[in-house]
């Protein structure tokens, strides 16, 4: 699982940080999942090693402009490129209206299908939002000025590694039977011998997990959805000095993000959605936010645009 | 009058050219007028020497996404900066719906006033769209797949230069009377002498004029609104080799843009809105479009992002 940050600023773009967007590349698939889509996200794709045409799913946390204003242009450009087989959109209820109205008013017709999925029910009833044989996505309500939702992507537990050398030593002839054994099945060879896949497979391998948590002030549901995740990406709009403003505006301080990470017992924390006030050289700068979080949760790093993280279970 | 290009690509952004936007700085005013606002226009402001907070008027040529998708973010960012006293928006009828719906769906309230002006009537009836003591704006219908409008900004003729030395030589005491003379008025001094401003003023100075013409295929109304303009900015999506496609999609070739410039007898032509297919290194590149136009209208140049042109009458 690979994560690429395309926008890490809060509210407005700066010279070095665009507004929110993050891309997840699920393991062993040539597809991309986009989380939030601030204005200029399609421009960030051009500057990255990622392809717009590979986007299959888009998850929107909430309807503020710095998380959605890049959607109409991104969807239109994917349409002009003509290579999409369809996109599934997950987000709050007004998302469909927003997209429909933008496309209608600009006389745009997409040459591929858009499917909308409201996330409120899955979030409030703790239902699984999406699931296939390898991955599942969960969502949880956050605490912001408008409805806002966290997303968690879990890679499912995979079968143990297949010991091909052991199978060869037993004189099992290579062929489709190896795939059956790899899945742990019992097979009967032509010579009558019977083998169980289990004797050639290592222990099941747990999958990796990533949580994307923005925009929100400190909230228990963020802890709940983040439990034992390999990676928690959490907003950190402010430093602890602006705690009052954080509560007022429904945003987190670096301290709050670190507390969520610590209480949820995650493996690593990445801070994103930094207020543009923290430019290097100002009284408080992004590194101060990093140090503030590290004092509580040491395995923390700062997001920056185009930062790419590979998540693999050791 | 100063013109700055912020986006010169057609349809989709490229690494070097953003989608359509152009900024006009009227003479001797600390305000900016924006023409079209493709996605990422606010990002281009950050990279330029122009300030978002100085935008007073926005003119939209037509409702295609590459000309309007930057508006919601730009208007929201101006609101967050908190320094606007209001913006006047000129464009086709659906513009208000588009903005209202984007702001509503993203729970955005602007802390300044937005005033919408539909341009259809002024364009079809050849009425003046806007006028004050120094400037006037006209508009004309173009020929595109959806309603599209050209804009012309005329600086009005200014009084001749005031010869301050001549007034001093006549023994006229400095004071408010100089301003009266400068406006060409007749004044009576305390000593009883009477002077006419005319004898201290040079000949009236004609103003400069700029026409912004996109998106459109070749059309007579583009010639009409461009007559004798100092600067014609005309779209040039395609080379003459794609003439058929140009008619099909309602766009101009470089040849068409040059023919408009020649027939309207403008002073200079700038080509913009280039198809991303013409990247340097491809079979046809932007310089080929430039040469194609120059063969018909020699005083032509290519727009590029951040190109800045000062228009002054000699």
Interface residues (C-beta under 8 A of the other chain):
Chain A: X11 X12 X13 X14 X15 X18 X19 X38 X39 X40 X42 X43 X46 X47 X63 X64 X65 X66 X68 X69 X70 X72 X73 X76 X77 X80 X94 X97 X98 X101 X102 X105 X106 X107 X108 X145 X146
Chain B: X11 X12 X13 X14 X15 X18 X19 X38 X39 X40 X42 X43 X46 X47 X63 X64 X65 X66 X68 X69 X70 X72 X73 X76 X77 X80 X94 X95 X97 X98 X101 X102 X105 X106 X107 X108 X145 X146
